[in-house]
């Protein structure tokens, strides 16, 4: 009987190994083929990532469903692209298939065949797609050749061109924002402040703004004309004095309902000459801030949580770089999760930021969007040397943080300049006062805001300074601020999907740190020992069962 039992067990195992797995593998292959064929017709994606990074956002769906005219997208991709560019075409194609599922007949796309390279090249150049030089390894050596990987978006007689798809991160934002720009029937003009020592945007950053908006200039020295009201106004780092009429023009823009971002410095630090000195900046904008009930302190925030910088030093004939902690490069992680401008950001670098105080604000609602850490401070005395190698250590008499660094102001307010100020007056070379010819302002002068105003106040302009060591979050914050001011808050969420930063946050409790150390050191060995004990116990139990079943009983 025992021999028959052994044979039955052997046959059962053989049937499981040689019949069951084969049938299971065949069924899985058939299921995979069926799912792949179904995916060619319907796009179904299970996205378990935080923020649904690999799924189309609600903003994109709303734009696509709201299309009234057909959008045509043409892709120009060479066949023999090297990695990782060879995957860009399929990624774009997969995204466009998802877009078509929501846009329906109002979106069509095609990828131009590149079999006839001469004809393909001619059509791509005519469309505005430029060739890009690519370096790759083939036949055990480096090779360089030109390739195409761009696309065009057309709606009626309007057209947007992406000459080179350099990165698929943020591709959904680029597609949706460009489609929305083409489909929009209203003006999408953004005014960037010029003159008065204002900082010009770096070329690459300004091109990203131009991708979604028409950029125009606002010069406070020129007569005000709001016949074409912009979507938003951005003032970046002025360092010259505004006259009353120039301040009044700026205020009139805000009172007329144009959302405005003010990136204001209280001091200008000279980093280029190596002097590391700071000069106070008095623009007169502090008059408007005081009227709204806010102010920017004449001090820099210093934070133990900061961005390190590389300093070049010389030792004899040798020059080397030293990475040092620079408290003036505040690394901000205290970002509001209630405002779309900052809720999807984890950190940004704010160089030479100052505390914003809003205790006297009455008419306008103040919302704090960014604060320094609890381990930040401001010095209670003037600092002469701002070098990264200087001593910025906290003293007991210094004021402790956190400090507000970015706030928004919303609501109705009255005008500081209820009437047009008089003409500017300047002195001639002979010391006589000559009046400037007063330029006539266009439109009625406002003594009260037409409706709710929206103001974004940031206590540093160096967040967009290309010479500053910032991070991806800083650029995204600036671009988000323009979208938020222009009431494109839904697009903010699309751009922020791919910029999740995971900073390590310090643990203040000593005992918690020690507990984590012991767990990291002992947990894995303990788990290995427990697993060994369980395995030993189970094998011992199994051997006992086999011995009892098959070995003869000793009489």
BAPA-121328 format. One record per residue (C-alpha): x, y, z; residue in one letter. Coordinates in steps of 0.02 Angstrom, whole numbers, padded with zeros to 5 digits, always signed. Each point is the difference from the previous one (the first is absolute). Example, Ala and Ser with C-alpha at 12.3 -4.5 7.8 and 13.67 -1.06 7.14 Angstrom:
2
+00615-00225+00390A +00069+00172-00033S 
//
This chain:
555
+00000+00000+00000X +00141+00116+00040X +00080-00030-00170X -00163+00042-00088X -00013+00162+00099X +00174+00052-00055X -00042-00034-00183X -00159+00103+00013X +00095+00147+00073X +00132-00012-00136X -00132-00003-00137X -00088+00151+00075X +00163+00099+00006X +00041-00048-00180X -00173+00055-00057X +00021+00166+00089X +00173+00034-00070X -00026-00056-00180X -00182+00039-00031X -00054+00137+00118X +00140+00126-00033X -00007-00022-00188X -00185+00033-00003X +00018+00147+00119X +00140+00079-00104X -00101-00024-00160X -00152+00081+00081X +00105+00147+00060X +00075+00026-00172X -00172-00005-00080X -00064+00125+00128X +00149+00117-00031X -00029-00006-00188X -00186+00036+00024X +00036+00146+00116X +00130+00070-00120X -00125-00007-00144X -00134+00082+00107X +00123+00138+00049X +00014+00048-00183X -00183+00050+00005X -00028+00063+00178X +00129+00077+00117X -00013-00065+00178X +00133+00045+00127X +00011-00041+00185X +00104+00140+00075X +00048-00029+00181X +00126+00143+00013X -00027+00148+00115X -00077+00142-00099X -00040-00116-00147X +00162+00043-00090X -00035-00119-00145X -00183+00046-00025X -00078+00146-00092X -00051+00135+00123X -00171+00077+00017X +00060+00162-00078X +00054-00091-00159X -00164-00093-00010X -00099+00162+00020X +00101+00086-00138X -00019-00147-00118X -00187-00021+00030X -00027+00187-00025X +00080+00007-00173X -00116+00075-00129X +00115-00011-00152X +00111-00144-00056X +00181-00005+00058X +00127-00086-00113X +00164-00065+00072X +00140-00059-00114X +00154-00090+00066X +00168-00002-00089X +00113-00135+00072X +00146-00085-00087X -00005-00189-00004X +00175-00040+00064X +00005+00109+00157X +00114-00061+00139X -00051-00027+00182X -00085+00081+00091X -00070+00101-00146X -00067-00154-00088X -00132-00017+00137X -00059+00181-00014X -00103-00036-00156X -00095-00142+00085X -00026+00101+00158X -00072+00146-00101X -00107-00120-00102X -00069-00082+00157X -00040+00171+00075X -00088+00058-00160X -00105-00158-00003X -00059+00043+00174X -00034+00180-00054X -00106-00058-00147X -00106-00104+00118X -00059+00162+00081X +00004+00119-00150X -00083-00121-00122X -00012+00064-00178X +00071+00169+00052X +00176-00071+00010X +00095-00095-00133X +00183-00047-00002X +00123-00084-00116X +00185-00039-00005X +00079+00039-00167X +00091-00151-00073X +00186+00021-00020X +00031-00137-00130X +00044+00128-00133X +00123+00100+00103X +00020+00142-00125X -00188+00031-00012X -00020-00021+00189X +00140+00123+00035X -00073+00130-00118X -00174-00012+00076X +00068+00008+00179X +00101+00157-00037X -00148+00083-00084X -00106-00039+00154X +00129+00084+00113X +00071-00159+00079X +00189+00017+00010X +00127-00141-00010X +00099-00035+00156X +00175-00075+00009X +00001-00162+00099X +00149-00098+00068X -00017-00188+00026X +00103-00159+00006X -00009-00116-00151X +00120-00136-00059X +00110+00029+00155X +00029+00184-00038X -00080+00170+00021X -00100+00062-00147X -00078+00170-00031X -00147+00031-00115X -00151+00112-00020X -00174-00056+00049X -00175+00073+00013X -00112-00013+00153X -00126+00140+00003X -00183+00031-00035X -00123+00136-00049X -00173+00045+00066X -00121+00088-00117X -00173+00073+00027X -00072+00095-00148X +00131+00126-00059X +00092-00003+00169X +00148-00113+00030X +00118-00048+00141X +00166-00087-00034X +00105-00105+00118X +00162-00009-00103X +00085-00126+00115X -00077-00113+00132X +00148-00003+00118X -00088-00070+00153X -00164-00091+00027X -00015+00066+00178X -00133+00135-00007X -00058-00053-00173X -00182-00001+00054X +00014+00180+00059X +00081+00053-00164X -00137-00085-00103X -00148+00060+00103X +00061+00178+00022X +00039+00020-00185X -00169-00072-00051X -00085+00117+00123X +00101+00147-00067X -00056-00039-00179X -00182-00028+00051X -00012+00154+00111X -00102+00143-00072X +00060+00126+00130X +00162+00095+00017X +00139-00095+00091X +00120+00145+00027X +00120+00007+00147X +00085+00163+00043X +00179-00012+00062X +00064+00158+00085X +00143+00092-00087X +00106+00146+00057X +00034+00059+00178X +00140-00127+00011X -00120-00147-00013X +00078-00169-00032X -00021-00073-00175X -00053-00180-00012X +00132-00125-00055X -00028-00047-00182X -00049-00181+00031X -00122+00048+00138X -00080+00136-00106X -00021-00122-00144X -00098-00114+00116X -00115+00145+00043X -00019+00040-00185X -00052-00180-00033X -00167+00037+00083X -00018+00189-00001X +00037+00154-00103X +00131+00099+00094X -00007+00190-00001X +00088+00136+00100X -00066+00111+00138X +00099+00160+00023X -00061+00105+00147X +00084+00153-00078X -00120-00008-00149X -00179+00060+00000X -00122-00135+00054X -00109-00082-00133X -00114-00142+00053X -00098-00013-00161X +00070-00177-00015X +00001-00066+00178X +00130-00135+00031X -00030-00165+00089X +00133+00043+00129X +00144+00116+00044X +00170-00053+00069X +00120+00122+00084X +00173-00076+00032X +00130+00081+00110X -00006+00188-00033X +00143+00094+00083X -00036+00181-00051X -00119+00125+00078X -00178+00009-00069X -00075+00173-00009X -00177+00027+00064X -00074-00002-00175X +00092-00164-00038X -00063-00078+00162X -00175+00064-00042X +00007-00083-00172X +00051-00164+00080X -00141+00016+00126X -00127+00039-00137X +00047-00160-00091X -00031-00099+00159X -00164+00091+00040X -00064-00032-00176X +00001-00187+00038X +00167-00055-00074X +00075-00133+00116X +00177+00053+00044X +00156-00087+00066X +00129+00105+00092X +00173-00076+00024X +00078+00132+00112X +00173+00015+00080X +00044+00107+00150X +00187-00016-00032X +00105-00037-00152X +00149-00114+00034X +00151+00020-00114X +00066-00174-00039X +00088+00032-00164X +00144+00108+00061X +00041-00112+00147X -00036+00139+00124X -00154-00088+00072X -00072+00165+00056X -00183+00054+00004X -00079+00167-00040X -00176+00047+00055X -00134+00008-00135X -00133+00136+00016X -00124-00003-00144X -00150+00088+00076X -00105-00157-00022X +00006-00014+00189X -00129+00141-00001X -00125-00112-00090X +00043-00146+00115X -00029+00108+00154X -00168+00056-00072X -00050-00184-00018X +00059-00037+00177X +00156-00102-00037X +00186+00036+00006X +00165-00085-00039X +00128+00008+00140X +00172+00074-00036X +00090-00161+00045X +00045-00165-00079X -00068-00168+00059X +00134-00126+00045X -00042-00182+00013X +00091-00156+00056X -00103-00087-00134X +00085+00075-00152X +00077-00028-00170X +00186-00037+00002X +00113+00095-00121X +00170-00036-00076X +00138+00125+00041X +00162+00006-00098X +00153+00014+00110X +00187+00008-00032X +00136-00088+00097X +00171+00040-00071X +00000-00048-00184X -00159-00104+00018X -00181+00056-00023X -00138-00108+00071X -00187+00010+00035X -00072-00011+00174X -00185-00034+00029X -00065+00102+00147X -00168+00027+00081X -00067+00175-00040X -00139+00053+00120X -00055+00142-00116X -00053-00128-00132X -00159-00049+00093X -00068-00171-00047X -00187+00020+00025X -00106-00153+00040X -00139+00090+00094X -00115+00016-00152X -00189+00018+00007X -00096-00156-00049X -00163+00096-00019X +00052+00113-00145X +00021-00076-00175X +00157+00104-00027X +00100-00095+00132X -00098-00154+00051X +00093-00120-00116X +00173+00070+00038X +00111-00070+00136X +00139+00127+00004X +00076+00152-00084X +00155+00105+00026X -00026+00183+00045X +00167+00094+00000X +00014+00159+00104X -00182-00001+00055X -00070+00117+00133X -00143-00021+00125X -00171+00063-00052X -00106+00075+00138X -00188+00016-00020X -00066+00038+00174X -00080+00165-00056X -00092-00067-00154X -00186+00044+00008X -00089+00011-00167X +00095-00138-00088X +00002-00183+00051X +00177-00064+00026X +00042-00182-00039X +00174-00063+00044X +00070-00110-00138X +00181-00029+00055X +00090+00010+00167X +00176-00033+00059X +00035-00141+00122X -00007+00008+00189X +00190+00001+00003X +00013+00163-00098X +00048+00169+00072X +00038+00181-00045X +00148+00098+00070X -00043+00148+00111X +00149+00100-00064X +00068+00052-00168X +00108-00126-00092X +00153+00064-00092X +00063-00159-00083X -00124-00114-00091X +00131-00124-00059X -00048-00185+00017X +00156-00018+00107X -00060+00133+00125X -00069-00042+00171X -00192+00009+00001X -00021-00101+00159X -00159+00026+00101X +00013+00109+00155X -00124+00002+00145X -00049+00180-00040X -00044-00043-00181X -00182-00022-00050X -00055-00180-00028X -00109-00064-00143X -00102-00059-00085X -00023+00153-00112X -00125+00031-00139X +00089+00013-00168X -00142-00008-00128X -00179+00061+00027X -00152+00034-00108X -00116+00148+00025X -00180-00009-00061X -00154+00109+00022X -00060+00177-00035X +00102+00152+00045X +00004+00188-00023X +00133+00097-00095X +00149+00078+00085X +00002+00127-00141X -00184+00046-00013X +00039+00128-00136X +00134+00015-00132X +00161+00063+00082X +00082+00155-00070X +00135-00009-00133X +00174-00058+00045X +00124+00137+00037X +00186-00009-00034X +00143+00123+00009X +00088+00061-00153X +00188+00011-00019X -00009+00181+00063X -00087-00053+00159X -00168+00069-00055X -00155-00107+00019X -00077-00050-00166X -00167-00087-00006X -00018-00151-00111X -00139+00012-00126X -00143-00097+00078X -00061-00144-00106X -00187-00021-00001X -00061-00163+00075X -00125-00103-00098X -00165-00045+00084X -00084+00053+00161X +00104+00013+00158X -00053-00128+00133X -00018+00049+00183X -00060-00175+00045X +00035-00172-00071X -00126-00057-00131X -00010-00171+00082X +00110-00116+00102X +00185+00028-00029X +00128-00142-00001X +00178+00038+00053X +00143-00123+00023X +00141+00070+00107X +00168-00089+00006X +00140+00073+00106X +00140-00038-00123X +00026+00016-00187X +00155-00111-00002X -00112-00152-00015X +00008+00026-00190X +00180+00063-00006X +00098-00119-00114X +00161+00023+00101X -00083-00063+00160X +00009-00185+00050X -00187-00038-00004X -00091-00163-00036X -00140-00064-00113X -00131+00051+00127X +00052+00184-00012X -00028+00009-00188X -00164-00095+00014X -00056+00119+00137X +00030+00152-00111X -00091-00077-00149X -00140-00059+00114X -00018+00177+00066X -00037+00066-00175X -00127-00139-00030X -00080+00032+00169X -00011+00187-00029X -00072-00031-00173X -00132-00113+00079X +00069-00155-00082X +00014-00089+00166X -00051-00165-00078X +00157+00005-00109X +00106+00025+00156X -00042-00176+00057X +00056-00073-00167X +00171+00083+00005X +00028-00048+00182X -00037-00185-00026X +00177-00045-00049X +00096+00108+00123X -00031-00091+00162X +00156+00023+00103X +00030-00108+00153X +00113+00098+00116X +00068-00081+00157X -00075+00090+00149X +00102+00011+00161X -00063-00094+00153X +00016+00112+00152X -00027-00130+00136X +00161-00084+00058X -00090-00157+00060X -00093-00021-00164X +00165+00010-00095X +00078-00130+00115X -00151-00113-00021X +00013+00009-00189X +00186-00042+00010X -00032-00156+00105X -00143-00056-00112X +00107+00022-00156X +00145-00096+00080X -00096-00142+00085X -00166-00024-00091X +00069-00091-00153X +00109-00124+00098X -00147-00036+00117X -00115-00033-00149X +00130-00117-00077X +00015-00097+00165X -00189-00011+00019X -00017-00062-00179X +00133-00133+00034X -00089-00057+00159X -00166-00014-00091X +00080-00098-00143X +00089-00115+00122X -00161-00031+00096X -00100-00038-00158X +00134-00120-00067X +00010-00087+00169X -00188-00022-00001X +00003-00066-00180X +00139-00126+00041X -00103-00062+00146X -00151-00029-00112X +00105-00095-00130X +00082-00106+00135X -00169-00043+00075X -00076-00042-00171X +00137-00102-00084X +00122-00069+00127X -00046-00167+00082X -00060+00009+00178X +00129-00068+00122X -00076-00133+00110X 
//
